[in-house]
Amino acid sequence: MQLSSSALLILMAFCTVAFADDLSGQVSVIDGDTLEIHGTRIRLWGIDAPESSQLCRGEDSLPYRCGTKAANELDAFIARRPVSCTPVSLDAYGRTVAKCSVDGVDLAEWLVDSGLAFDWPKYSKGKYEKAQRKANHIGRGVWAGSYVAPWFYRACVNQGGKPSDCSDDANAHP
């Protein structure tokens, strides 16, 4: 039996969707809100973590790489356990946007609750707002000191600002 080209395309689309729905296994942590499973880049849905080059200030007012800290702590939390992801969409960079968990724990919620990432209501519709309020109230992670929201940091860097200047609240807002 020979399939027409349109039937073959439809069949291939269904096979691709079936594969995309089953993103699970060992991950590589790319940054605080991006993972890679089997060569697929996955952006965690509903949150935004500081960028790897971004600096925050701790409760001692000393700068630290809060984006690197988020990535390292996420990697330590996952601890080589298998991660399961359910794709939601694709982002502007072609990454799969997904809800991911390890042993039933939502990784995005864990990051926000740990003060390592922010609820991004533009996408989450406030799903992680409660976890963020808790982290803020306790003074956990970035909430212990000062920070620039990652979206402002990226805008500043994209307009030619130096990472160190864009990490300082006085200079970061374009």
N, C-alpha and C positions, 0 to 999 in steps of 0.2 A: 504494500500500500504506500502510495506516495502522497505526502502532505503538500498542500499549496503553500506558497511563501507566507501568506497571511495567517494560515493555521499554524504554521511553524513559529511565527512570531508570537502568537497568542500563547502557544504551549511554552515557549521560552520565558515569556513574561510570568506565567504562573509558576514555573520552576524557580525563577529569581525571587519572587515574592515569598515562596515557601522557604527558601534558604535564608532570606533576610529576616523572617520571623523567628528564626532559631539561632540567634547570636548568643552563644554561650561557650565558656571554656576559660582557659588561662588568659589573662590580660596583661598588656603592658600599659603602665600609666604614662601618658604623654605629658599631661599637666593636670592641674587641679580639677578640671572638668572634662577632660578628654582621655579616652581609653582606646586601645586597639585590640581587637580580637580577630584572629585569623586574617590579618591584613586589612581589616575594615576599621576605619577611624570612627569612633563613636563619641558624640558630644552629649553629655548628660543633660537631660531635659529639665527645664524649669529653673536652672541655677546659673550663676556666673561666679567663677573663682578668680582671684587675683592672677595676673599674668606672671610667668616665670621670672621675668626681669623686674617685676614690681616690688617696691619696698613699702613696708608698713612700719609703724613704730610700736614697740611693745610698751607695757606699762612702765618700764624704766626709761621710756622716750628714746631708746636706741633703735636705729633702723635694722630691720631684718627682711630677708627675701620671703615675703608672705606667700607668693605664688609657688615658690619652690617648697616651702613648708607644707602647703596644701597638697602638693603632688606627693611629697615624701610620706606624709601621714596617711594619705589615701592608700598608697602602696603598702605601707605597714599594716593598715587595717585589713586590706584584702588578703595579705599574707599568703599569696599563691593559691588561694581557694578559688574554685571555679565561679565565674560571674555569669549571670543570666541577664540578657537585655531584650527588651521588647521595643522595636523601632516605632517611632511616632511620626517622623518626617525626615526630610533632608534639609540641611542648612545652606546658606549662601556659598559655602566653601565645598559643598558636595559631601560633607560628613553626614553620617546617619545620626539623627537625634533620637535618643532612646532613654527609656526608664530602665535602670540597671540595678540589680541587687546581688548580694552575696549572703547565702544562708538566710534568705528572707528579709534582709535589712536593705532598705532603699538607700543606695549610695549617695544620691543627691541630698536626701534628708539628713543622712549621717554627716555629710560635709557641712551643711548649714547649721545643724545642731552643735557641731564641734567648733563653730565660728571660723571655718576655713573657706566658706563660700557664702554667697548671698542668694536669697530668694529673688528670682527675677520675675516679678508679677506680670510683666509684659507677655511672658510665655506661660508662666505657672498659674496665673490667675490667683495667686496668693496661697498655693498649696503648701509652701514651706514657711509661710509667715509666722506660724506659731513656733516652729523650731528656731526661727531667727530671733523672735522676741525673747525666747528663753536664753539663747546664747548671749544676746545683748544684756539681758538682765543679770546674768551670772558673770558677765565680763570674760567670756571664753573666746579664745582665738583673737581675731582682729578687733573684737569688741573690748579687749583689755587695754588697747592703746588707741592709736589713730591710724587712719587709712584713707585712701581715695577709692571710691567705687571703681571696679574694673572697667566699666563702660566709659567713665570719665578719663581714666588712665589711658585707655586705647585711643580715645579721641585726641588727647593731648599728644601722644607719640605720633599718631597719624598726621598731625599738623606740624611735625618736625621737632617736637619737644624731646629733650633728653630724658631717658627713663628716670634718672635721679630727680630731675626737676618736676616731672609729671607725677611722681610719687608724693610730692609735697603738696598738701591741700591748697596752699596759697597760689601755686602755679598751675595746677592740673586742670582747672575748669577753662576750656577754650572760649 
